[in-house]
């Protein structure tokens, strides 16, 4: 009985095999990586200090944001200072391999954690000026003294910091947000030199123009180096769709102001664009095209959303209907 059963089984298996051999070929299972584009985007955060042009360097991939080194005659300026002392120390050490000139000034492009909380490390052993918009101190205080526990937890959630190892691919605007709990994890050099609309100054022989440019935050500024045609747009431009609203729950972002700020940048016709997230771009035409697309995308989403509201559609319906048109290729 057992042998019979075995024979039946063998015949059945062979039968299945032979049937399979002559049946139409099934398409081979395709190993689709649903996150392929996001994986490819990780290359944007390859950790290195990039020389953009003479005297302009940017540290990419050390933390969520970039830090930018401007080298002058007898000193340097650091634009954005990382999110923690640890990441700031790593950047500072690598900048010191380029030049040992003293740090004469820091610039905060805005108040967000990932741009300011390594500033004490860069200020150590000196007394650099700290440039920022006049409202930046207010926003720093609001986060640090009023809503920090809530916003910290939400940010960690938004940036995937609680995911198990391997669960996070990248954070879109950076590789990761460093965890910053513990003693001496953060430091802050308070703004010393603030302004309202425009500040034109010179530090260590570097001519710098700071423009208030509300967008991702209300206190956002961009830095323009007129002699080198270098633009540092802060977080009003990065190689990711603009975070018109942060899912962690932050204050309203005025998207029309954001579009206007991009127009201000376009008018300057920069030849180098060094954002505070993702890698720098070179070439006047290329930069103009990309800034224009970015600006138009923001305006389009705003206009079509308002159109949907006027048609009495709800948020879920508007989300389904607003689709960006094809953009030019660069
Ligand atoms: Zn940022």
Boltz pocket constraint, residues with backbone or C-beta under 6 A from the ligand:
constraints:
  - pocket:
      binder: B
      contacts: [[A, 65], [A, 112], [A, 114], [A, 115], [A, 235], [A, 276], [A, 277]]
      max_distance: 6.0
